[in-house]
Amino acid sequence: MKGRFIGYLLRHAATLCVVGYLPLAPGTFASLLAMMLVFVFQPSKGVLVGAAALLTLLGLPASREAEARLGSDARHIVIDEFSGFLWCAAFIPLTVGHLTGAFVLFRALDILKPPPLRQIERLPRGLGVMADDLAAAAVTLGFIHLWKILF
């Protein structure tokens, strides 16, 4: 009974309850939810890093459990998009322009999965689910900071 309840909680964490079951673009809505929460509450960088780290650590077993029930990298698993965007927000100014730019670039990278993101996604046991979004966040931040340096 206890194991089933933990699995139930992990699956709900992986899908952010109802967000993962939205009929269109649940990953985009998860990232959009993260962006809106960051913009509205304007948390400190420390709070953002802590929340992103906590959700990433929770996302590993949650994704593994959800994949066991829903299939490999099922579209309903969206904790990775939520935490990935929080990583982006933790290292940029929390302005409308920066958040919007990060959102668009992060989602484009996550959807298109250019190399090596596609290869990272293939890692087993829920790790690939989380790792490709962490890599997309890192690439997003790299582009944003490069843009700031060049322009």
C-alpha positions, 0 to 999 in steps of 0.5 A: 500500500505504501509503495503504491501511494508513493508511486501515485504521488510521484506520478502526480509530481511528474505530470504537475497534477493536471498540467501534464494532461492538457490536450495541447502542448502540456510541456509548453504550458508547464514552462509557461506556468513556471515563467508566470510564477517567476514573473509574478512572485519575483523570487530571489536567485537563491530561491530559484536555484533551490526550487530548480534543484529540488524539482530536478531531484524530485523529477528523477524518481518521479519521471522514472515512476511515470515512465513505468506507467505512462511509457518512455518520455510520455508527453504527460511528464512535464516536471522536466519543462517546469524545472528546466525553465526555473534553471533558466530564470535563475540566471537571467534578469527577471524582466518580461523580455528576458523571461520571454526570450528564455521561454521561446528559446528553451521551448524551441530547443526542447521541441527540436532537440538538436544534437546532443539533446536528442542523444541525452534524452535517450538516457535510461530510467527517467534520467533522460527525461530530466537531463535533456531539459537541463541541457536545453536550459544550459544552452538557452543560458549560453545563448542569452549570455552570449547575446548580452556580450555581443550586443 
